[in-house]
Amino acid sequence: MKTLPYIGITMGDPAGVGPEIIVMALSDPAIYESCRPVVIGDGAVLTDTISSLAEKKLMKREISINVVSAPGEAKGRPGVMDLMPLSDLAGEGIAPGRPVVAGGRAMVGYILEAVKMALRNEIQGMVTGPISKVLMHEAGYKYDGHTQLIAHKTDAKDYVMMLAGTKLRVVLVTIHCALRAVPELLDQESVYKTILIAAKALKKDMGFERPRLAVAALNPHAGEEGLFGTEEREIIAPAISRAKAHGVDVEGPFPADTLFHQAAAGRFEAVVAMYHDQGLIPLKLLHFSDAVNVTLGLPIIRTSVDHGTAYDIAGTGRADPSSLKAAILMATRMAKNRSASTQNPKPGT
């Protein structure tokens, strides 16, 4: 992109660590070298947060707030936080670690506005701060989380979650469900679609010319020819064959206990995992602080921190902004890659 992309950052739950990690991340001048961040949140909460972190000497430089009504008004320079204030929670008793329903309504409002701006291309990517799913429900939004809300608002039917670090990227076929429900939820179509969505995003948004994917088996030893389960030969292997026929460079199913070592060593650009902990345990072992949650298959770019609201440490200054900084930089790279692929399409894209 000839100009730096606008990246919208939603504040998350005002009572969580979202405000702190935003202030700490945007006190780093390096962020402004790659994008123009625009925070969508609450002025009073962020003003208090800046004061608190300044007292604790936890900012890389001083920050002032520049209130804007649209991303195009953003100054986009270090030392200035460009803020679209969508809420005024000064009289709502908001305090770190003490969530309230008014904060939950505001939290969802930030997300909804960012989606609208992304669809209008006023921002070229959105980065979401941590939210409380319980608080979202209490505020009247009955979604399982960020991803489902954003997918619904963008009319996305097929989407998957990727967790990414510099050494390992993992895409999940099933996400938040009981472990005993995983075999029932797996089918050839869901595995096939996950592989295709991941391959397309790795090429279009992450800049890999021909991404190499590996698919994890569900059972130990990849089922040991049916002795320990038949999902590999009945579901996973046929899905891989379909994806190969579609032109995807994909291999598997591999036993999960050896696969992630190979992927982290650089053999594959991403691993398709069958369930949440299968993929996220190795991912967080390598990238506990700097992993990024990316939703693939959306018409807009959306990344997120890979942690929750952390109410127990909110307001203490102990929150780590590494995941947010990584999410901002990844959204920026994705925006630039997507723009380049649109302007210079390659055969087969």
N, C-alpha and C positions, 0 to 999 in steps of 0.2 A: 504494500500500500504506500502511495506517495506521501500521505500524511499519517500521523500517528492515530490509531483507532481510539474511539471513545469506548471505555469499558465501564459499565454500570456495576456498582458494588452495593448490594442490599445489606442493610445493617444487621439483619437477623433479629433475634429476641433482644430488646433493649436491656433486659435484665441479665443477659448472658455475657459471654466474653466477646461477642461480636464488636461492640464499640471499641473495646481496647485493642483488639488485633488490627482493626481498621486504622486506628490512629497510629499504632506502632509501625504498621506496614507502610503507610503513606508518609511517615517521617523519614523514610529511606529515599533519597533523591534518585536512586537507580530505577525505581519504578517508573518515574516520569521520562526516562530515556526511551521507553518502549511503547507507552500508551498515555492517554489522557483519562485518568480515573475520575469517575463522577459517583459520589456516594449518594445513595437514596436512603434517607433515614430521618433522624430527629435532631434538631439543632441543640436543644437544651441538654439532651443526653450526651451528645458528642462534645459540647462545650465543657461539661463537667468532667468528662473522661480526659480531655486534653489537659485540664487543670490538674487532675489527679496524677496523671502519668508524668507531667512536668515536675511536680513535687517529688516524685520518686526517681526522677532523672532516667526515665525509660524510653525517651524519644531520641532519635538520631539528630533531630533538629527541631526548632520551634515550628509550630503550625498555627496558621490563622484560618478562619472559615470564610469562604466566599460563597454566598447564597446565590444559586442560579435557578431559573425557572425551566431551563431546557439544557441538554448537554452541550449544544452549540455555544452557550455562553461561558463554558468552562475555560479557565485560564490555563490549566494543564501545566503548572510549573511547581517545582519543589517549594515546600514551605507554605503552600496554599491548598487547603482541602476544598474542592468544589463540591458543594452540597445542594441537593434538591430536598428540602425539608417537607416531607409529606405528612408529618404528624407533629403535634405539640403536646408532649407528655409531661410538661412541667408540673401540672397540678394533679397528676395521676398516681403519685407516690411510688414512682419507678425507682428502684434501688438495686444495685448489683446483687444477684443471687436471690431476688424476691420477685418472681414473675407474677404479672397480673394480666387479666383478660384484656384490658385496654392495650397493653403492650403486645398481646397476641394478635389483636386486630390490626395494629399498626404494622407488625411483622409481616403479615400476609399482604397488606397493602403495598409494602415496598416491592414485594415479589411481583405482584400483579402489574404495577406500573413499569417495572423493568421489562417484563415480557412485552407489554405494549410498545415500549420504546424500541426494543430489539426487533419486533416485527415491522416497525416503521423505519428501521435502519438508522434511527437516531443514535443508537449505540450499536457497536459492532460485536459486542459480546456482553454477557452478564455473569457476574460472580456472586454467589449467594453466601451470606454469612450463616452461622449456625442457628437453627430454629428448634423449638420444642414441638414435637408432634402432638403431645397432649394439649398444649396451649392452643395449637392451631384448631384442634377439635373443639375446645372450649369456646373459641372465638367464632365457631359456626362453620368451619371449613373441614368437611369430613373426608380428608384425603390421607393416604398412608404417609405422605411426606412431600417434600419439595418436588421430587421428580414427577409424581403423578399429577400434582397441581399444574406444573408447567406444561406437561404433555397434554393435559386436557385443554389448557388455554391456547395451545398452539396447534390443536387438532392433530397431534402426532399419534399414530396408531401403533407403530413398531419402533420401540426405543429400548435401549439397554444401558446399564450402568458400567462404566469403566473406572477403575481406580488405578492411578498412574503415578509412577515416580521415574527417576532418571534411569534406573536399572531394570525395572519390572513394570509391566502393564497387565492388568487382569480385567477381563470382561466376564460378567456373571450371567448365566442362563436363568437361574432362580435367585431371588434376593432375600427378602425377609419372610421366612416361613419356618415352620418346625422342621427339624432334620428328617423326621419320619415321613414328612409329606413330600420330600424331594423326588423320590422315585415315581410317585404318582403324577407329579407336575411335569416331569420330563417327557417330551415327545420329540419325534424327528423334526417336526416343523419348527419348534422353538429353538432347538440347537442350530438348525440350518439358518434361521433368520438371524440369530445372534452372531454367527460366523460372518454372514454377509454384511450386516450393519457395521461390525467391527472392521472388516476389511475396507469397506468404503470410507469410513471415517479416518482410518489410519492413512489412507492415500490422500483424501481430499483435504482433511483438516490438520493432519500432522506431518504431511510432507514426505511420506515414504513412497517411493516409486512403485515398489512391488512388495508390500508388507508380507512377512512370513508369520503365520499363525500356527499355534499348537493347541490341541484340544485335550483337556484332561479327562481321564476315565472317571467314572463314578465309583467303581469298586476297587478294592485292593488288587494289585497286580493286573489291572485292566480286566478284571473278571476271571482271569486264569482259564480262558477258553470255556467259560460258562460255569466253572466250579463255584465261583464266588458271586455270581450274578450274570444276567444276560443283557443288561441295558447297553453294554458296549456294542455287541453285535446286532442287536435288534433296533437300537435308537441312534446311538452316537456315530458309529461307523457309517451307516447309510447317509446320515446328515453330512458327514465329511465328504463322502463321495459326491453328493449333490452339489456341494460348494465347489469342489474341484472341477466338476463339469461346468460350473458357472465361471471358471477362470481364476478362482481364489487359490493362492499358494498356502495350503493348510495341510497339516499332518496330525496323526493321532488315530484313536485315542491312546494317550500315554499314561502309565501309572503316575499318579500325582506326586508320589514320594520322591521321584527322580526328575520330574519334568521341570519344576520351578528352578532347580539349580541350573539346568541348561538354559532356561529362558533368561535368568539373571546374568548369565555369562555372555549373552548376546546372540544366541542362536535364533531366537524368535523375537519379533516386535511385540507380540502380545500372546497371552494365554487365555483361552476360553475355559472358564471353570464352571462346574455344574452347580455349585451351591456356595453360599456366602462365606463360610469359614474356610472352605477348601482354598479359595482364592485369596482371602484377606489376611489369613494368618501369615503366609510367606510375604505378602505385600507389606504388611505393617512391621514385620520383622526387619525388613530393609528400609522402609520409609515411614517410620512411626510419626515423625514430625513434619515431613514435607510431602506427603501423598496428596493427590488431588482427585476429587470426585468429578467425573465428566459424564454428562448424559449424551449418549450417541443416538443419532436418528431423529433429532429435532431439526426444525427448519431454522432455528437460531442457535447461537453458541452459548452454552451454559456450563460453567465449571463451578466447583464449590470446595470449601474446606472439607477435609476428611475427619471432622471431629464434631462433637456436640456443643451445647451451650455452656457446659462446665460451670454450672451454678456454684459449685463448691469453691472455685477459685476466682469467680468474677469479682472484679474490683480490687484484687490484691496486686495486680501487675505481674502475676506469674504466668499468664497466658502466653503461648508461643505463637507469633505471627507467621511462622515459616510456611505453614500450609496455605494461608491466605496469599502470601506473596507468590508462592508457586502457582496457585490457582489464577492469579491475575496475569502472570507471565504466560501461562499456558493458554488462557483465553486470548491473549494478544497474539501469540504464535498461530493459534487456530484461525483467528480473524485474518491474519496476513496470508496464511496458506489458502484459506477459502477464497479470498479475493483474487489471489494469483491463479488458482485453478479455474475460476470463473472467467478471468480475462484471457487466460492462455490455456484453453481446454486441450487435453491430450486425447488421442484416440481411445475410445472405450470408456471415457469418463462421463 
